[in-house]
Amino acid sequence: MTTSNHQVPADRKLRILMLHGFTQSGHSFEIKTKALKKSLEKAFPTAPKPGHLKEYPGGLELVYPTAPIRLDPDDVVPNSSSAPGAGADVQKDGPSVQSEAYGWWRRKGDAQPYTYEGMERGFERIASVLQEHSTEPFAGVIGFSQGGAAAGMVASLLEPGRRHAFETAQAKGGMRYPDSFVKDTGYIEETVHPPMRFAVSYSGFSAAMANAGLYQAFYEPKIATPMLHVLGTVDTVVGEDRSLKLVESCVSGSGEGGKRVVYHPGGHFLPSSQKAYVAALVNFIRDVLGEDGGSGDAPAEGAKKEERAEDMDVPF
């Protein structure tokens, strides 16, 4: 929602950070979400085309960084929920390991509690991208699988007061707040980027299930950034319990605050071309930004929207 009466620059874009999954890259994720990008460009056109966003008259820009950890075949156990980074993040038409296979972190250990090795490097890469766009910041972040988990973490890290939560948790053995997300202005330490206005997780999960004591500060207090969760009813790579743990770590509510949950009748992939699920994403973004007049497409049959985790029709 617009909070001031100043004139918005005509070239201001709705910039969204796109975080790929384990075993993918920014390039491969961009290819796999080509249909989604085309639909979003149509939904959020440049002014004065019908449907343009008043706050973002310059249209849409999706930014696809590549994670810093290059993966070897031994890093991945195809189609297994026990793989190092939460399983091979495989779209339904993709191989488990490609020449461009990267991760935001690796899982270390075969039994809980385990740790996510290299997470600091992953956050450093993301922070560098955020800093590059600090003068024209991102409005939101979208991630798939490991990237969906990272999307929730990034939204959390940029929230006011989150660093204090990390300091409190660190005294009890929790993870240190990432140095890469701290900006020293000379007078006061700030985050490298303003808070995200929204976050979207496709087949994401909570890191707290790996090691609650180490990663709990991401989720306590609960993530206040409005967040959409899209889950596959037959996802065998990221278990539903892991995804729902992330859902439960977000504040309740709808519209301009809180979480929303949508199920699609598929597996471990991002439904980028199905009209119902694209409409759910578009309407979520418009609701969060406080701008109506969107796609006009209500979620179709099969796109189940849930407002509260406790009211979910959980498929078994």
C-alpha positions as CSV (number, residue, x, y, z in Angstrom):
1,M,0.0,0.0,0.0
2,T,1.3,3.5,-0.8
3,T,2.3,5.2,2.4
4,S,3.1,8.7,1.1
5,N,1.9,11.2,-1.5
6,H,5.3,11.6,-3.3
7,Q,5.3,10.9,-7.0
8,V,6.4,7.4,-7.9
9,P,9.2,7.3,-10.5
10,A,7.8,6.2,-13.9
11,D,10.5,3.5,-14.2
12,R,10.0,1.9,-10.8
13,K,9.7,-1.8,-11.2
14,L,8.1,-4.6,-9.1
15,R,11.4,-6.3,-8.4
16,I,11.3,-9.8,-7.1
17,L,14.2,-12.0,-5.9
18,M,13.9,-15.5,-7.3
19,L,15.7,-18.2,-5.3
20,H,16.3,-21.6,-7.0
21,G,16.2,-25.0,-5.4
22,F,19.0,-27.5,-4.5
23,T,20.7,-28.8,-7.6
24,Q,19.5,-25.9,-9.8
25,S,21.0,-22.6,-10.8
26,G,19.6,-19.1,-11.4
27,H,19.7,-19.8,-15.2
28,S,17.9,-23.2,-15.0
29,F,15.3,-21.8,-12.6
30,E,14.7,-18.9,-15.0
31,I,14.1,-21.4,-17.8
32,K,11.8,-23.5,-15.6
33,T,9.7,-20.5,-14.6
34,K,9.5,-18.9,-18.1
35,A,5.8,-19.4,-18.2
36,L,5.3,-17.9,-14.8
37,K,7.4,-14.9,-15.7
38,K,5.4,-14.3,-18.9
39,S,2.1,-14.5,-16.8
40,L,3.4,-12.1,-14.2
41,E,4.6,-9.6,-16.9
42,K,1.1,-9.7,-18.3
43,A,-0.5,-9.3,-14.8
44,F,1.8,-6.4,-13.8
45,P,2.4,-4.4,-17.0
46,T,4.1,-1.1,-17.5
47,A,1.9,2.0,-17.1
48,P,-0.4,3.1,-18.6
49,K,-1.5,-0.4,-19.6
50,P,-4.6,-1.7,-17.8
51,G,-3.8,-3.5,-14.6
52,H,-0.5,-1.8,-13.9
53,L,0.5,-1.2,-10.3
54,K,0.4,2.4,-9.2
55,E,3.4,1.9,-7.0
56,Y,5.4,0.1,-9.7
57,P,4.5,1.7,-13.0
58,G,7.7,0.4,-14.6
59,G,6.4,-3.2,-14.7
60,L,8.1,-6.3,-13.5
61,E,11.7,-7.4,-13.0
62,L,12.7,-10.9,-11.7
63,V,16.2,-11.4,-10.5
64,Y,17.7,-14.9,-10.6
65,P,20.9,-15.3,-8.6
66,T,22.9,-18.5,-8.5
67,A,23.8,-20.1,-5.1
68,P,27.5,-20.2,-4.3
69,I,27.9,-23.9,-3.5
70,R,28.6,-26.0,-6.6
71,L,27.4,-29.6,-6.2
72,D,28.9,-32.9,-7.2
73,P,26.9,-36.0,-8.0
74,D,27.8,-37.4,-4.6
75,D,26.0,-34.4,-3.0
76,V,22.6,-35.6,-4.3
77,V,20.6,-38.7,-3.6
78,P,18.0,-38.5,-6.4
79,N,14.3,-38.3,-5.4
80,S,15.1,-38.8,-1.7
81,S,13.8,-36.6,1.1
82,S,17.1,-37.4,3.0
83,A,19.3,-35.8,0.4
84,P,21.8,-33.2,1.8
85,G,19.9,-30.1,0.9
86,A,16.4,-31.4,1.4
87,G,16.4,-33.8,-1.5
88,A,17.0,-33.2,-5.2
89,D,14.9,-30.2,-6.0
90,V,13.7,-31.7,-9.3
91,Q,11.0,-30.2,-11.4
92,K,8.8,-32.9,-12.9
93,D,10.7,-32.7,-16.2
94,G,14.2,-32.2,-14.8
95,P,17.2,-34.5,-14.1
96,S,18.4,-34.9,-10.5
97,V,21.9,-33.6,-11.2
98,Q,22.8,-31.2,-14.0
99,S,26.0,-29.5,-15.1
100,E,24.7,-26.3,-13.4
101,A,23.9,-27.8,-10.0
102,Y,24.2,-25.5,-7.0
103,G,22.9,-25.1,-3.5
104,W,22.4,-22.4,-0.8
105,W,23.8,-24.9,1.7
106,R,24.5,-28.6,2.2
107,R,23.1,-30.8,5.0
108,K,25.7,-32.2,7.3
109,G,24.8,-35.3,9.2
110,D,22.6,-38.3,8.7
111,A,20.4,-37.9,11.8
112,Q,18.8,-35.1,13.6
113,P,19.9,-32.7,14.9
114,Y,22.0,-31.8,11.8
115,T,23.4,-28.6,10.5
116,Y,23.3,-26.8,7.2
117,E,26.9,-26.4,6.0
118,G,27.8,-23.4,4.0
119,M,24.7,-21.4,5.0
120,E,26.8,-18.3,5.7
121,R,28.1,-18.4,2.1
122,G,24.5,-18.7,0.8
123,F,23.4,-15.7,2.8
124,E,26.5,-13.7,1.6
125,R,25.5,-14.3,-2.0
126,I,21.9,-13.2,-1.3
127,A,23.1,-10.2,0.7
128,S,25.3,-9.1,-2.2
129,V,22.4,-9.2,-4.6
130,L,20.2,-7.2,-2.1
131,Q,23.0,-4.6,-1.7
132,E,23.2,-4.2,-5.5
133,H,19.6,-3.1,-5.5
134,S,19.5,-1.2,-2.2
135,T,18.6,2.1,-3.9
136,E,15.7,0.4,-5.8
137,P,14.9,-2.4,-3.4
138,F,13.1,-5.7,-4.0
139,A,9.4,-5.8,-3.1
140,G,9.4,-9.5,-2.5
141,V,11.1,-12.9,-2.7
142,I,10.0,-16.2,-4.3
143,G,11.7,-19.5,-3.8
144,F,11.4,-23.1,-4.7
145,S,12.2,-26.0,-2.2
146,Q,15.5,-25.1,-0.6
147,G,15.0,-21.7,-2.2
148,G,11.5,-21.6,-0.6
149,A,13.1,-22.3,2.8
150,A,15.6,-19.5,2.1
151,A,12.9,-17.1,1.0
152,G,11.3,-17.4,4.5
153,M,14.7,-17.0,6.1
154,V,15.5,-13.8,4.1
155,A,12.1,-12.3,4.9
156,S,12.7,-13.1,8.6
157,L,16.3,-11.6,8.6
158,L,15.1,-8.3,7.2
159,E,12.3,-7.8,9.8
160,P,12.7,-5.2,12.5
161,G,13.9,-6.7,15.8
162,R,15.1,-10.0,14.3
163,R,18.7,-9.4,15.1
164,H,17.8,-9.1,18.8
165,A,16.1,-12.5,18.5
166,F,19.2,-14.0,17.1
167,E,21.4,-12.4,19.9
168,T,19.1,-13.9,22.5
169,A,19.1,-17.3,20.8
170,Q,22.9,-17.2,20.3
171,A,23.4,-17.0,24.1
172,K,21.7,-20.4,24.2
173,G,23.6,-22.0,21.4
174,G,21.7,-20.6,18.5
175,M,23.0,-19.4,15.2
176,R,24.7,-16.0,14.9
177,Y,22.9,-13.3,12.9
178,P,24.6,-13.3,9.5
179,D,27.2,-10.6,9.3
180,S,26.5,-10.2,5.6
181,F,23.0,-8.9,6.4
182,V,24.4,-6.1,8.6
183,K,25.1,-2.7,7.2
184,D,27.2,-0.4,9.2
185,T,26.3,3.3,8.4
186,G,28.8,4.7,10.9
187,Y,26.2,5.7,13.3
188,I,23.9,2.7,13.6
189,E,24.0,-0.8,12.2
190,E,21.1,-1.6,9.9
191,T,20.1,-4.4,7.6
192,V,21.5,-4.4,4.0
193,H,18.0,-4.1,2.6
194,P,14.5,-2.9,3.7
195,P,12.1,-5.5,4.9
196,M,10.4,-7.5,2.1
197,R,6.8,-6.7,1.5
198,F,6.0,-10.3,0.7
199,A,7.5,-13.8,0.4
200,V,6.4,-16.9,-1.5
201,S,7.5,-20.4,-0.8
202,Y,6.9,-23.3,-3.3
203,S,7.5,-26.6,-1.6
204,G,9.6,-24.9,1.1
205,F,10.3,-26.0,4.6
206,S,11.5,-24.9,8.0
207,A,15.1,-25.2,9.0
208,A,14.0,-25.6,12.6
209,M,13.1,-29.2,11.9
210,A,16.8,-29.9,11.2
211,N,18.0,-28.3,14.4
212,A,15.5,-26.3,16.5
213,G,18.1,-24.9,18.9
214,L,20.4,-23.7,16.1
215,Y,17.9,-22.2,13.7
216,Q,14.9,-21.2,15.9
217,A,15.6,-17.5,15.8
218,F,14.4,-17.4,12.1
219,Y,11.0,-18.4,13.4
220,E,10.6,-17.0,16.9
221,P,9.1,-14.6,17.0
222,K,7.0,-15.7,14.0
223,I,7.7,-14.4,10.6
224,A,5.5,-11.3,10.2
225,T,6.1,-10.7,6.5
226,P,3.0,-11.7,4.5
227,M,3.8,-15.1,3.0
228,L,2.2,-17.4,0.5
229,H,2.9,-21.2,0.7
230,V,2.2,-23.4,-2.3
231,L,2.4,-27.1,-1.6
232,G,2.1,-30.2,-3.8
233,T,-0.3,-32.8,-2.5
234,V,1.9,-35.7,-3.7
235,D,5.3,-34.1,-3.0
236,T,7.6,-37.0,-2.0
237,V,10.8,-34.9,-1.9
238,V,9.9,-32.4,0.8
239,G,7.5,-33.9,3.3
240,E,4.3,-32.1,4.1
241,D,5.2,-31.9,7.8
242,R,8.3,-29.9,6.9
243,S,6.4,-27.5,4.8
244,L,3.6,-27.1,7.4
245,K,6.3,-26.3,10.0
246,L,7.2,-23.3,8.0
247,V,3.5,-22.4,7.6
248,E,3.1,-22.6,11.4
249,S,6.1,-20.3,11.8
250,C,4.3,-17.4,10.1
251,V,1.8,-15.1,11.8
252,S,-1.9,-15.9,11.2
253,G,-4.1,-13.6,9.0
254,S,-4.8,-12.7,5.4
255,G,-4.7,-9.7,3.1
256,E,-1.9,-7.3,4.1
257,G,-0.5,-9.6,6.8
258,G,-0.1,-13.2,7.7
259,K,0.1,-16.4,5.7
260,R,-1.9,-18.1,3.0
261,V,-1.7,-21.7,1.8
262,V,-2.5,-23.2,-1.6
263,Y,-2.3,-26.8,-2.5
264,H,-1.8,-28.0,-6.1
265,P,-2.5,-31.7,-7.1
266,G,1.1,-32.4,-8.1
267,G,4.5,-33.3,-6.8
268,H,7.8,-31.5,-6.2
269,F,7.6,-28.7,-8.8
270,L,6.5,-25.1,-9.2
271,P,3.2,-24.9,-11.1
272,S,4.2,-22.1,-13.4
273,S,1.8,-22.5,-16.2
274,Q,-1.5,-23.6,-14.5
275,K,-3.8,-20.6,-14.6
276,A,-5.4,-21.3,-11.1
277,Y,-2.1,-21.2,-9.3
278,V,-0.7,-18.2,-11.2
279,A,-3.9,-16.3,-10.3
280,A,-3.4,-17.2,-6.6
281,L,0.1,-15.7,-6.7
282,V,-1.1,-12.6,-8.6
283,N,-4.0,-12.0,-6.3
284,F,-1.8,-12.5,-3.2
285,I,0.7,-9.9,-4.4
286,R,-2.0,-7.4,-5.2
287,D,-3.6,-7.9,-1.8
288,V,-0.4,-7.4,0.0
289,L,0.4,-4.2,-2.0
290,G,-3.2,-3.0,-1.5
291,E,-3.9,-2.7,-5.2
292,D,-7.1,-4.2,-6.7
293,G,-8.0,-4.6,-10.3
294,G,-5.8,-7.7,-10.8
295,S,-6.1,-10.7,-13.0
296,G,-9.8,-11.1,-12.5
297,D,-9.2,-14.8,-12.3
298,A,-10.5,-16.5,-9.1
299,P,-8.6,-19.6,-8.1
300,A,-10.1,-22.4,-10.1
301,E,-11.4,-25.7,-8.9
302,G,-8.4,-27.7,-7.4
303,A,-6.6,-24.6,-6.1
304,K,-7.5,-24.9,-2.5
305,K,-6.8,-21.7,-0.5
306,E,-6.4,-22.0,3.2
307,E,-6.2,-19.0,5.6
308,R,-5.3,-20.8,8.8
309,A,-3.0,-23.8,9.3
310,E,-5.4,-25.4,11.8
311,D,-8.2,-25.4,9.2
312,M,-6.3,-27.2,6.4
313,D,-7.7,-30.1,4.7
314,V,-4.5,-32.1,4.9
315,P,-4.2,-34.8,2.2
316,F,-3.0,-38.3,3.4
